[in-house]
């Protein structure tokens, strides 16, 4: 397996997931609290799997699947994500990676299921807008555009004018790796929690790291 730094150097662009590789979006305002606030928008009982989930995206997916005012739920999720990123802990090594990519003239673009507004708010607050080539993130309640679908990746590649095989997606979830494979690009899995490396190996990414600093 080619080492992660070489994979990066051989790429025309780096597509970087936001929640995990850049910061812990719900590390301050918890995902459980956000999911709870989203559920409060509904009247009546919800399916147990949705009612008990800690994942806000499970609530958004339910709203989209049932036609239950998905746009309203997505808008509220965006508001809560903006609150969350204001107190989100930065991922160790993330800034150094972005700065190193800029120095090497390898464009980095954030590709995220989180809202575009929240990603941009974080980048502005941490003065990272100059080291990021762009943002391809959630802009509507259309969950068909979200990873593991390749839409956001392909949109980022189109923005940069690069082809899939020359790009690498760096992410900490299976959906990141699956989206990269569907798009036809390389992938580096960020195994930032115990047990993730073993799970990622089954997905056969191009590379695996345990820390962001391993990219450079």
Backbone as numpy.savetxt, mean C-alpha at the origin, in Angstrom:
# Nx Ny Nz CAx CAy CAz Cx Cy Cz
18.31 -16.75 -5.92 17.46 -15.56 -5.92 18.34 -14.31 -5.92
18.12 -13.39 -6.86 18.88 -12.16 -6.94 18.65 -11.32 -5.69
19.71 -10.71 -5.17 19.59 -9.91 -3.96 18.75 -8.66 -4.17
18.01 -8.22 -3.16 17.15 -7.04 -3.28 17.85 -5.78 -3.80
19.07 -5.44 -3.32 19.70 -4.23 -3.86 19.93 -4.31 -5.37
20.28 -5.49 -5.87 20.50 -5.64 -7.31 19.19 -5.55 -8.08
18.13 -6.11 -7.49 16.81 -6.01 -8.13 16.43 -4.54 -8.28
16.67 -3.76 -7.24 16.38 -2.33 -7.28 17.21 -1.63 -8.36
18.51 -1.90 -8.36 19.41 -1.25 -9.32 19.06 -1.60 -10.77
18.53 -2.80 -10.97 18.18 -3.25 -12.33 16.81 -2.77 -12.78
16.13 -2.01 -11.92 14.76 -1.56 -12.23 14.73 -0.12 -12.70
13.78 0.18 -13.57 13.58 1.55 -14.05 12.73 2.36 -13.09
11.98 1.66 -12.23 11.12 2.36 -11.27 10.79 1.42 -10.11
10.57 2.02 -8.94 10.18 1.26 -7.76 8.77 1.68 -7.37
7.87 0.72 -7.31 6.51 0.94 -6.85 6.46 0.52 -5.39
6.15 1.46 -4.54 6.27 1.23 -3.10 4.91 1.29 -2.41
4.54 0.20 -1.76 3.31 0.21 -0.96 3.49 1.23 0.16
2.38 1.74 0.67 2.42 2.80 1.68 2.35 2.26 3.10
1.26 1.54 3.41 1.05 1.02 4.76 1.98 -0.17 5.00
3.03 0.04 5.75 4.04 -1.00 6.00 5.39 -0.51 5.56
5.65 -0.43 4.26 6.96 0.01 3.80 7.29 1.48 4.11
6.27 2.35 4.17 6.54 3.77 4.43 6.19 4.16 5.86
5.04 3.70 6.33 4.63 3.99 7.71 3.60 2.96 8.15
3.31 2.95 9.45 2.25 2.10 9.97 0.99 2.95 10.04
0.19 2.92 8.99 -0.96 3.83 8.88 -1.83 3.82 10.13
-2.13 2.63 10.63 -3.01 2.53 11.79 -2.22 2.22 13.07
-0.99 2.70 13.11 -0.15 2.48 14.30 -0.48 3.43 15.43
-1.21 4.51 15.13 -1.64 5.46 16.15 -3.13 5.33 16.37
-3.88 5.71 15.36 -5.33 5.47 15.33 -5.52 4.06 14.79
-6.02 3.16 15.62 -6.01 1.74 15.26 -7.01 1.39 14.16
-6.66 0.33 13.42 -7.55 -0.16 12.38 -8.88 -0.60 12.97
-8.86 -1.14 14.18 -10.08 -1.58 14.85 -11.01 -0.40 15.10
-10.45 0.72 15.55 -11.26 1.91 15.80 -11.85 2.46 14.51
-11.06 2.44 13.46 -11.54 2.93 12.16 -12.67 2.03 11.65
-12.48 0.72 11.75 -13.52 -0.22 11.30 -14.81 -0.02 12.11
-14.67 0.22 13.40 -15.83 0.44 14.26 -16.60 1.68 13.84
-15.87 2.76 13.53 -16.53 3.99 13.10 -17.23 3.81 11.76
-16.65 3.01 10.88 -17.29 2.76 9.59 -18.56 1.93 9.77
-18.51 0.96 10.65 -19.70 0.13 10.89 -20.85 0.95 11.45
-20.53 2.03 12.16 -21.56 2.88 12.76 -22.39 3.60 11.70
-21.92 3.61 10.47 -22.67 4.25 9.39 -23.87 3.42 8.96
-23.85 2.12 9.29 -24.91 1.21 8.85 -26.03 1.12 9.89
-27.22 0.90 9.40 -28.36 0.64 10.28 -28.63 -0.85 10.28
-28.97 -1.39 11.41 -29.27 -2.82 11.50 -28.01 -3.65 11.66
-28.21 -4.97 11.67 -27.11 -5.90 11.90 -26.28 -6.12 10.64
-25.01 -6.39 10.87 -24.10 -6.71 9.78 -23.71 -8.18 9.87
-23.27 -8.79 8.79 -22.78 -10.18 8.86 -21.66 -10.27 9.91
-21.62 -11.38 10.61 -20.65 -11.51 11.71 -19.21 -11.27 11.25
-18.86 -11.75 10.06 -17.49 -11.60 9.58 -17.14 -10.12 9.40
-18.12 -9.30 9.05 -17.89 -7.86 8.90 -17.94 -7.19 10.27
-18.89 -7.62 11.10 -19.08 -7.02 12.41 -17.89 -7.24 13.33
-17.17 -8.33 13.14 -16.05 -8.66 14.03 -14.69 -8.29 13.43
-14.66 -7.86 12.20 -13.38 -7.60 11.54 -12.70 -6.35 12.08
-11.38 -6.41 12.17 -10.57 -5.25 12.54 -10.16 -4.46 11.30
-10.42 -4.98 10.13 -9.93 -4.39 8.90 -10.97 -3.44 8.30
-10.68 -2.14 8.22 -11.63 -1.20 7.63 -12.01 -1.55 6.20
-11.08 -2.19 5.49 -11.37 -2.51 4.09 -12.42 -3.61 3.98
-12.58 -4.43 5.00 -13.66 -5.42 4.99 -15.02 -4.72 5.00
-15.09 -3.61 5.74 -16.33 -2.85 5.80 -16.59 -2.16 4.46
-15.54 -1.60 3.87 -15.69 -0.95 2.56 -16.10 -1.97 1.50
-15.50 -3.15 1.52 -15.84 -4.18 0.54 -17.29 -4.63 0.71
-17.75 -4.72 1.96 -19.14 -5.10 2.21 -20.08 -4.03 1.64
-19.74 -2.76 1.87 -20.58 -1.68 1.36 -20.64 -1.71 -0.16
-19.50 -1.97 -0.78 -19.45 -2.03 -2.25 -20.22 -3.23 -2.78
-20.10 -4.36 -2.11 -20.74 -5.59 -2.58 -22.25 -5.55 -2.44
-22.75 -4.83 -1.43 -24.19 -4.79 -1.16 -24.86 -3.52 -1.68
-24.05 -2.61 -2.22 -24.61 -1.35 -2.70 -25.04 -0.45 -1.57
-24.48 -0.67 -0.39 -24.86 0.11 0.80 -24.04 1.40 0.89
-24.43 2.40 0.09 -23.78 3.71 0.08 -22.26 3.61 0.19
-21.65 2.88 -0.76 -20.21 2.66 -0.74 -19.44 3.98 -0.79
-19.95 4.95 -1.53 -19.25 6.24 -1.65 -19.18 6.95 -0.30
-20.24 6.81 0.49 -20.27 7.43 1.82 -19.25 6.76 2.73
-19.21 5.43 2.69 -18.27 4.68 3.52 -16.83 5.00 3.10
-16.59 5.05 1.79 -15.23 5.36 1.31 -14.82 6.76 1.73
-15.72 7.71 1.65 -15.40 9.09 2.04 -15.05 9.16 3.52
-15.81 8.45 4.34 -15.52 8.45 5.78 -14.20 7.75 6.06
-13.92 6.68 5.33 -12.64 5.99 5.49 -11.50 6.94 5.14
-11.66 7.70 4.09 -10.62 8.66 3.70 -10.37 9.67 4.82
-11.44 10.18 5.42 -11.30 11.13 6.52 -10.55 10.52 7.69
-10.87 9.27 8.00 -10.22 8.59 9.12 -8.77 8.26 8.80
-8.48 7.93 7.55 -7.10 7.67 7.15 -6.24 8.93 7.28
-6.81 10.07 6.93 -6.08 11.33 7.07 -5.78 11.59 8.54
-6.73 11.31 9.42 -6.48 11.42 10.85 -5.40 10.43 11.28
-5.45 9.23 10.74 -4.51 8.18 11.14 -3.08 8.51 10.75
-2.88 9.02 9.53 -1.50 9.26 9.09 -0.87 10.41 9.84
-1.67 11.26 10.47 -1.12 12.36 11.25 -0.37 11.85 12.47
-0.69 10.64 12.91 -0.02 10.06 14.09 0.62 8.71 13.74
0.77 8.43 12.46 1.32 7.14 12.03 2.83 7.09 12.22
3.36 6.05 12.88 4.81 5.93 13.05 5.50 5.63 11.72
6.57 6.37 11.38 7.31 6.07 10.15 7.99 4.71 10.25
8.12 4.03 9.14 8.82 2.74 9.09 10.33 3.00 9.10
11.06 2.36 10.00 12.52 2.53 10.02 13.14 2.22 8.66
13.97 3.11 8.19 14.67 2.89 6.94 13.95 3.39 5.71
12.68 3.73 5.82 11.90 4.13 4.64 12.43 5.42 4.01
12.71 6.41 4.83 13.21 7.68 4.31 14.56 7.49 3.62
15.43 6.70 4.23 16.74 6.44 3.64 16.61 5.77 2.28
15.66 4.87 2.15 15.42 4.19 0.87 14.98 5.19 -0.18
14.02 6.04 0.17 13.52 7.03 -0.78 14.62 8.01 -1.20
15.44 8.41 -0.26 16.54 9.33 -0.57 17.58 8.66 -1.46
17.86 7.38 -1.19 18.83 6.64 -2.00 18.33 6.47 -3.43
17.04 6.21 -3.58 16.46 6.05 -4.92 16.55 7.37 -5.69
16.27 8.48 -5.00 16.37 9.78 -5.67 17.81 10.04 -6.12
18.78 9.73 -5.28 20.18 9.94 -5.63 20.60 9.09 -6.82
19.99 7.92 -6.96 20.31 7.02 -8.06 19.46 7.28 -9.30
18.60 8.29 -9.21 17.70 8.64 -10.31 16.76 7.49 -10.69
16.37 6.70 -9.68 15.36 5.66 -9.88 14.05 6.17 -9.28
13.06 6.49 -10.10 11.83 7.06 -9.56 11.07 6.08 -8.66
10.56 6.62 -7.57 9.73 5.83 -6.65 8.33 6.42 -6.65
7.34 5.56 -6.80 5.96 6.01 -6.79 5.18 5.18 -5.78
4.39 5.85 -4.96 3.61 5.15 -3.94 2.37 4.53 -4.58
2.19 3.24 -4.36 1.04 2.52 -4.91 0.29 1.91 -3.73
-0.89 2.43 -3.44 -1.54 2.06 -2.18 -3.06 1.94 -2.29
-3.61 1.01 -1.50 -5.06 0.90 -1.36 -5.60 1.98 -0.42
-4.71 2.62 0.32 -5.13 3.75 1.15 -5.46 4.94 0.24
-6.17 5.89 0.77 -6.62 7.00 -0.06 -5.46 7.88 -0.52
-5.62 8.40 -1.71 -4.62 9.31 -2.28 -4.44 10.52 -1.36
-5.53 11.01 -0.81 -5.46 12.18 0.07 -4.63 11.90 1.31
-4.80 10.72 1.89 -4.05 10.37 3.10 -2.56 10.19 2.80
-2.25 9.55 1.69 -0.85 9.36 1.32 -0.17 10.71 1.11
-0.83 11.59 0.38 -0.26 12.91 0.12 -0.12 13.73 1.40
-1.08 13.58 2.32 -1.00 14.30 3.59 0.23 13.86 4.38
0.49 12.55 4.38 1.67 12.04 5.09 2.96 12.53 4.43
3.02 12.46 3.11 4.22 12.89 2.40 4.51 14.36 2.65
3.47 15.19 2.66 3.67 16.62 2.93 4.16 16.84 4.36
3.53 16.16 5.30 3.89 16.35 6.71 5.32 15.95 7.00
5.81 14.94 6.28 7.17 14.45 6.50 8.16 14.94 5.45
7.73 15.90 4.65 8.58 16.55 3.65 9.23 15.53 2.71
8.39 14.64 2.20 8.86 13.58 1.32 8.37 13.74 -0.12
7.61 14.77 -0.38 7.04 14.91 -1.72 8.11 15.04 -2.81
9.26 15.61 -2.46 10.30 15.81 -3.46 11.07 14.53 -3.79
10.95 13.51 -2.92 11.67 12.26 -3.19 10.74 11.18 -3.72
9.50 11.55 -4.00 8.52 10.62 -4.55 8.05 11.14 -5.90
8.07 10.28 -6.90 7.71 10.70 -8.25 6.21 10.87 -8.44
5.43 10.25 -7.57 3.98 10.35 -7.71 3.27 9.39 -6.78
1.95 9.44 -6.82 1.10 8.59 -5.97 0.00 7.97 -6.83
-0.12 6.66 -6.77 -1.21 5.95 -7.43 -1.95 5.20 -6.32
-3.03 5.80 -5.85 -3.72 5.26 -4.67 -5.23 5.35 -4.85
-5.96 4.90 -3.84 -7.42 4.83 -3.93 -8.00 6.23 -4.11
-8.84 6.37 -5.12 -9.44 7.67 -5.41 -10.97 7.59 -5.47
-11.52 6.39 -5.22 -12.97 6.24 -5.29 -13.37 5.00 -4.49
-14.66 4.69 -4.52 -15.18 3.51 -3.81 -15.14 2.27 -4.68
-14.52 2.36 -5.85 -14.44 1.21 -6.76 -13.36 0.25 -6.28
-13.77 -0.79 -5.54 -12.79 -1.72 -4.98 -12.15 -2.59 -6.05
-12.71 -2.60 -7.24 -12.13 -3.36 -8.34 -10.81 -2.77 -8.81
-10.50 -1.56 -8.38 -9.24 -0.92 -8.74 -8.13 -1.22 -7.74
-8.50 -1.80 -6.60 -7.53 -1.98 -5.53 -6.73 -3.28 -5.68
-5.53 -3.29 -5.11 -4.74 -4.53 -5.09 -5.51 -5.61 -4.34
-5.50 -6.87 -4.80 -4.53 -7.50 -5.70 -4.75 -7.27 -7.19
-5.76 -6.50 -7.57 -5.89 -6.16 -8.98 -4.70 -5.28 -9.39
-4.26 -5.34 -10.63 -3.06 -4.61 -11.03 -3.29 -3.16 -11.43
-4.54 -2.69 -11.34 -4.89 -1.36 -11.87 -3.97 -0.26 -11.36
-3.78 -0.16 -10.04 -3.00 0.94 -9.48 -1.54 0.87 -9.92
-1.02 -0.35 -10.08 0.36 -0.52 -10.54 0.49 -0.08 -11.99
-0.44 -0.52 -12.81 -0.39 -0.17 -14.23 -0.57 1.33 -14.43
-1.39 1.95 -13.59 -1.57 3.40 -13.67 -0.26 4.11 -13.32
0.44 3.60 -12.32 1.73 4.18 -11.92 2.75 4.04 -13.05
2.79 2.87 -13.66 3.73 2.64 -14.77 3.43 3.55 -15.94
2.15 3.76 -16.23 1.75 4.64 -17.31 2.19 6.07 -17.03
2.04 6.48 -15.79 2.45 7.82 -15.37 3.95 8.02 -15.59
4.73 6.98 -15.28 6.18 7.07 -15.40 6.67 6.77 -16.81
5.82 6.15 -17.63 6.23 5.79 -18.98 7.20 4.63 -19.01
6.99 3.66 -18.11 7.86 2.49 -18.05 7.04 1.22 -18.25
7.70 0.14 -18.62 7.01 -1.13 -18.86 7.04 -2.00 -17.61
6.05 -2.88 -17.44 5.95 -3.69 -16.24 7.20 -4.49 -15.88
7.83 -5.10 -16.89 8.98 -5.97 -16.60 10.19 -5.21 -16.08
10.18 -3.88 -16.23 11.32 -3.08 -15.75 11.06 -2.47 -14.37
9.89 -2.78 -13.79 9.51 -2.22 -12.49 9.55 -3.29 -11.40
9.67 -2.82 -10.16 9.59 -3.73 -9.02 8.63 -3.14 -8.00
7.73 -3.98 -7.50 6.78 -3.59 -6.47 7.30 -4.06 -5.13
7.37 -3.16 -4.14 7.79 -3.50 -2.79 6.58 -3.39 -1.87
6.19 -4.49 -1.24 5.03 -4.45 -0.37 5.09 -5.49 0.72
4.25 -5.30 1.75 4.29 -6.19 2.91 3.08 -7.10 3.00
2.31 -7.21 1.92 1.13 -8.08 1.95 1.09 -8.96 0.71
0.34 -10.03 0.82 0.18 -10.94 -0.32 -0.45 -10.23 -1.50
-1.34 -9.27 -1.23 -2.00 -8.56 -2.32 -1.00 -7.76 -3.15
0.06 -7.27 -2.52 1.09 -6.53 -3.26 1.81 -7.45 -4.24
2.16 -8.64 -3.76 2.88 -9.59 -4.59 1.99 -10.09 -5.73
0.74 -10.39 -5.40 -0.20 -10.86 -6.41 -0.45 -9.79 -7.47
-0.58 -8.55 -7.05 -0.81 -7.46 -8.00 0.38 -7.29 -8.93
1.59 -7.40 -8.38 2.80 -7.28 -9.20 2.86 -8.40 -10.23
2.53 -9.61 -9.80 2.57 -10.74 -10.72 1.52 -10.59 -11.81
0.35 -10.10 -11.47 -0.70 -9.88 -12.47 -0.31 -8.77 -13.45
0.43 -7.78 -12.95 0.86 -6.69 -13.80 2.04 -7.07 -14.68
2.76 -8.14 -14.29 3.92 -8.57 -15.04 5.21 -7.92 -14.59
5.23 -7.43 -13.35 6.44 -6.78 -12.82 7.11 -7.64 -11.77
8.32 -7.24 -11.38 9.05 -7.92 -10.31 8.44 -7.52 -8.97
8.78 -8.26 -7.93 8.25 -7.94 -6.61 9.26 -8.25 -5.51
9.25 -7.43 -4.48 10.04 -7.68 -3.28 9.08 -7.65 -2.10
9.02 -8.76 -1.38 8.12 -8.87 -0.23 8.83 -8.39 1.03
8.17 -7.52 1.76 8.69 -6.98 3.02 8.08 -7.78 4.17
8.87 -8.70 4.71 8.39 -9.58 5.79 8.62 -8.90 7.13
7.74 -7.98 7.46 7.93 -7.14 8.64 7.32 -7.70 9.92
6.80 -8.92 9.86 6.25 -9.56 11.05 6.64 -11.03 11.07
6.73 -11.62 12.26 7.09 -13.04 12.35 6.13 -13.91 11.54
6.70 -14.86 10.81 5.90 -15.79 10.03 5.62 -15.35 8.62
5.86 -14.08 8.32 5.56 -13.58 6.98 6.51 -14.14 5.92
7.78 -14.29 6.28 8.76 -14.76 5.29 8.33 -16.12 4.73
7.91 -17.01 5.60 7.49 -18.35 5.16 6.27 -18.27 4.25
5.34 -17.38 4.58 4.14 -17.22 3.75 4.49 -16.63 2.39
5.41 -15.67 2.40 5.81 -15.03 1.15 6.54 -15.99 0.23
7.32 -16.88 0.80 8.09 -17.81 -0.02 7.18 -18.65 -0.91
5.97 -18.93 -0.42 5.01 -19.71 -1.20 4.50 -18.93 -2.41
4.58 -17.59 -2.32 4.09 -16.74 -3.42 5.18 -16.49 -4.46
6.40 -16.88 -4.15 7.53 -16.79 -5.07 7.78 -15.36 -5.59
7.96 -14.39 -4.67 8.33 -13.05 -5.11 9.76 -13.06 -5.66
10.15 -12.00 -6.32 11.50 -11.91 -6.86 12.53 -11.83 -5.74
12.16 -11.21 -4.63 13.05 -11.11 -3.48 12.26 -10.94 -2.20
12.90 -11.12 -1.06 12.26 -10.95 0.25 13.23 -10.20 1.15
12.70 -9.24 1.91 13.49 -8.51 2.91 12.79 -8.57 4.25
13.58 -8.39 5.32 13.01 -8.31 6.67 13.01 -6.86 7.17
13.87 -6.03 6.58 13.97 -4.63 6.94 14.09 -3.79 5.67
13.54 -2.58 5.69 13.58 -1.74 4.49 15.01 -1.40 4.09
15.90 -1.28 5.06 17.29 -0.92 4.77 17.97 -1.93 3.87
17.43 -3.15 3.80 18.03 -4.19 2.96 17.89 -3.89 1.47
17.06 -2.92 1.14 16.89 -2.57 -0.27 18.08 -1.80 -0.83
18.84 -1.19 0.06 19.95 -0.35 -0.40 21.30 -0.83 0.17
